[in-house]
Amino acid sequence: MKTFLGTGDFNHDGFIDILLGGPKHGRRQLNHRISILLSNGDGTFQPPVYYSFPNGVTEVVVADFNGDGNPDLAVAANSSILVMLGSDDGTFKAGIRTAVSANRRTQPPATSRCC
């Protein structure tokens, strides 16, 4: 498992916050959780807030998926994607899970006729 790192202003205070997750280290299974560290604005951070994922985490993307101005998280885990909607206080709500089939069907490339 790889380590992943993301950033965003999760609580709208004008300071960049950090999202961290990664492989198992010692007794802690970091690949089963994401840590959010909110910035104090002086180069230090508040204690992490943890979000657990029993099936593990393989990738995380930060974006505003619902257009409300708050950064959201898309978390890939095994055969599903979980979208966690962000609040303006830097927390994330329980996610909306979408199953991703292992049997992918691809569309053949479009052909065009020229001239």
Phi and psi in degrees as a GROMACS rama.xvg file:
@    title "Ramachandran Plot"
@    xaxis  label "Phi"
@    yaxis  label "Psi"
@TYPE xy
-98.6765  163.297  LYS-2
-90.2009  139.834  THR-3
-127.997  151.548  PHE-4
-140.165  134.101  LEU-5
-137.436  162.096  GLY-6
-136.18  160.547  THR-7
173.397  162.438  GLY-8
-91.5837  80.7206  ASP-9
-67.1197  -27.0409  PHE-10
-113.742  13.1307  ASN-11
57.1141  38.0094  HIS-12
-101.288  3.40574  ASP-13
88.9452  0.962971  GLY-14
-114.269  144.261  PHE-15
-77.0714  127.049  ILE-16
-102.457  166.935  ASP-17
-122.087  140.919  ILE-18
-114.092  131.968  LEU-19
-137.604  141.246  LEU-20
-159.448  169.821  GLY-21
169.637  -165.309  GLY-22
-71.8777  169.702  PRO-23
-64.494  132.032  LYS-24
-126.76  112.581  HIS-25
60.9842  -129.153  GLY-26
-81.0229  -20.7793  ARG-27
-83.9572  133.591  ARG-28
-102.711  85.5116  GLN-29
-68.5272  -20.8024  LEU-30
-73.6703  -3.37721  ASN-31
-106.548  12.0296  HIS-32
-155.421  161.922  ARG-33
-120.24  139.024  ILE-34
-110.599  134.66  SER-35
-112.319  123.183  ILE-36
-115.264  113.417  LEU-37
-84.3192  135.944  LEU-38
-74.5431  144.959  SER-39
-89.4431  -6.94363  ASN-40
87.0952  -0.00741143  GLY-41
-123.231  19.2354  ASP-42
92.2799  -3.55158  GLY-43
-110.885  167.052  THR-44
-131.959  153.697  PHE-45
-71.0625  162.304  GLN-46
-56.4734  145.995  PRO-47
-66.2698  148.932  PRO-48
-106.332  129.162  VAL-49
-104.079  142.041  TYR-50
-123.042  123.619  TYR-51
-97.339  147.599  SER-52
-136.394  101.77  PHE-53
-57.5349  -29.9413  PRO-54
-90.8462  7.67388  ASN-55
85.307  171.681  GLY-56
-130.22  129.547  VAL-57
-109.388  -21.7441  THR-58
-164.433  150.789  GLU-59
-136.829  136.614  VAL-60
-125.202  135.517  VAL-61
-103.081  124.401  VAL-62
-165.001  163.751  ALA-63
-91.6773  90.4426  ASP-64
-76.5634  -23.7124  PHE-65
-111.422  7.3331  ASN-66
70.0617  22.217  GLY-67
-93.989  1.93005  ASP-68
90.3053  -5.82335  GLY-69
-100.733  136.956  ASN-70
-64.1251  134.898  PRO-71
-114.278  169.267  ASP-72
-120.897  134.515  LEU-73
-108.466  118.665  ALA-74
-113.931  119.999  VAL-75
-91.5087  130.134  ALA-76
-146.914  116.169  ALA-77
52.7644  -116.275  ASN-78
-107.43  32.6603  SER-79
-147.485  161.731  SER-80
-123.024  131.769  ILE-81
-114.743  121.684  LEU-82
-100.501  119.207  VAL-83
-105.989  118.054  MET-84
-79.8757  131.96  LEU-85
-83.3698  148.705  GLY-86
-105.788  162.621  SER-87
-75.377  0.571129  ASP-88
-99.9509  6.22151  ASP-89
91.8429  4.62563  GLY-90
-100.443  166.636  THR-91
-127.661  137.364  PHE-92
-81.9234  157.993  LYS-93
-51.0759  140.82  ALA-94
-85.1924  169.9  GLY-95
-103.342  115.82  ILE-96
-93.6038  135.832  ARG-97
-124.205  123.797  THR-98
-73.6399  142.002  ALA-99
-118.707  118.816  VAL-100
-70.4789  141.468  SER-101
-75.5216  -23.1208  ALA-102
-93.1041  88.7288  ASN-103
-79.4973  137.471  ARG-104
-109.564  124.885  ARG-105
-104.863  146.392  THR-106
-83.5261  132.629  GLN-107
-64.4244  150.214  PRO-108
-63.0172  143.752  PRO-109
-70.6699  143.738  ALA-110
-111.108  146.559  THR-111
-130.075  148.97  SER-112
-107.134  129.987  ARG-113
-107.657  141.441  CYS-114
